[in-house]
Amino acid sequence: MSETIDLVIFGALGDLSKRKLFPALYQLDRADLLDDEVRIAGLARGDITTEAFCEQIYQALKRAFGSSAFDESSWQRFSSRLSYIQVDFAQQEQFPAIRKWLLKDRTTIYYLATPPSLFGSICKHLSAAECVASDTRIVLEKPIGHDLQSSQQVNSAVAESFDERNIYRIDHYLGKETVQNLLALRFANRMINSQWDNSCIDHVQITAAETVGIEGRWSYYDKVGQLRDMIQNHVLQLLCMVAMEPPNSLQADEIRAEKVKILRALSPITVANVASQAVRGQYTAGWIAGKPVVGYMEEAGSERDSSNTETFVALKAYIDNWRWAGVPFYLRTGKRMQGKVTEVVITYKDHPHAIFPDGTGEAKNRLIIRLQPNEGIELEMVSKKQSLKERMSLEKRRLNLDFFDSSGESRIADAYERLFLEVIKGDQWLFVSREEIEASWRWCDTLLDAWKQTGIGTMGYSAGSSGPSKADMLIEKDQRSWHGS
Ligand code: BG6
C-alpha cells in the first residue's frame, strides 16, 4: 500500500494540533519515517497565509520541545510539506478549496481535530465537494458522542461518507508503547498467560491519576465529567487489553473483536449496586507540587455556584465471563491528584496452603505495569532474607523491567507518532471500532443513569490528595487497598 499520502488536518490551529499533532508529525519526519512526498494541509477559519501558519506551528514546536531539542534543519524539511487552507467548516461552498489542493492518485487522510458536533457535517461537505474516494481515510478524535445515542448519531453520520474500514477512531492510550506492551507481556510470555485468570488473580487495579485540573476547559468539562472524559475511553480500553482473550492473530479485526466481547461482558452498575460499587468526587482547593491550587468551582471559566460534575471516579467492576468471574477490577481516575500515575496492578491470590508461619513476611505477588511515569513492568516477589540469624524470614523483592533503559532509544515516542504511522499504513489495530465505542457507552450510560436516579452526588477531595475517603472505603471494605496508598 502506498505511504505517499496527503494529510488534511481540520482544526489545525487548535490546542490539540499545536500540542500533539504537529509535534508528532515533526518527530516522524525527523526520524525519516515520512515519505518524501507526504504533504500536510492545515485547515482553520482564520484568514492567514501559509507563512503565518508555519510561523505559528514553528512557535508551537519550540514550545513543545524546548529550543535545545528542536532541530532547525528538520524544521526546514518539515515546513516545506505544510500548506494552509482557510475553510469555515460549516460552509459547504468553501470545501472545493480542499479538492483543489489534493493531488490525484494519492491516498488522502482527513484528521478531524474539531468538536465532534462538526464530524457529520464535515463528512457531508467533503462528499459533496467530491473529496472522498474509496480509499480516503478519516481520523476522528474523541469524544465520539456524549452517550450511546449521540455516539450512534455521530457514527451513522460519518458512515454516510466513509466505510468503517476507513474510519480511524482515536484513543490515544492505544498509541502508548506500554499499552501495546500489554499484548507482548500477556501473549508472548507463557508463564504470565497461564496464570491470567480467576484461579490465580485476586483482583486488578487500574489507576489513571492526573495532577492537572481541567485546564481552562470548565464549560466543556462541566458537561462531561471524568467518567466520560477518562473511563468511557482510556480506562476501559486498558481494561480490555488486560482482560481480553488471546486474539487469533494481531490483525485489527481479531483484536477489536476480543475487546468488544469484554465490553459487552462488563456487569452493569445499576441503581441496585451503584452506592457500593461507584464513588464520585470533585476537587476542592489544595496543593500540587508545593503550590496552592483552586478548587473545581473556583477554576477560571466556572459558570455556576455549584456543580455535581465529577472530577474523580472510583469503581468496582466485574466482567461476567468464564475467565474473570468473581475478580473485581477496581478502576480509579481523577484530576488534581497527588501525582501523575497511570498503572495497572495485578494482585495474585494466596497459595492454597501456607507453609510459612504468620509473621515471616509472606506477601501476595503483584505485577505492576506502569504506563507513566517511568514506563516499565515490576514483579513483586517474595524471597528469603539473607541472614544466618533467622531460620526463614521473607522479604518482598522486585524484578524490574524498565522500558526506557532497556530500549536503547533516546526517548519514548509519543502516542500520536505511533497512531499517525498506523493510519498512514492503513492498519486499524490501535483504533477503536464502532462496536467498541457503542458497547462502552452502553455500560457508562447505565452507570450515569444510576447516579442520576439515586441522586448520588460528588464528594469533595483536596487537590493534591488521593481522592475522596470513600474511594478508599470502596476497596478497603473488601480487605484490599489501593496500590501506593
Ligand atoms: C484526554 C482527556 O483524553 O486524556 C484529558 O480529555 C486528560 O482530560 C488526558 O488529561 C490524559 O492523557 P495522558 O496521556 O496525559 O494520560
Boltz pocket constraint, residues with backbone or C-beta under 6 A from the ligand:
constraints:
  - pocket:
      binder: B
      contacts: [[A, 210], [A, 212], [A, 213], [A, 229], [A, 230], [A, 342]]
      max_distance: 6.0
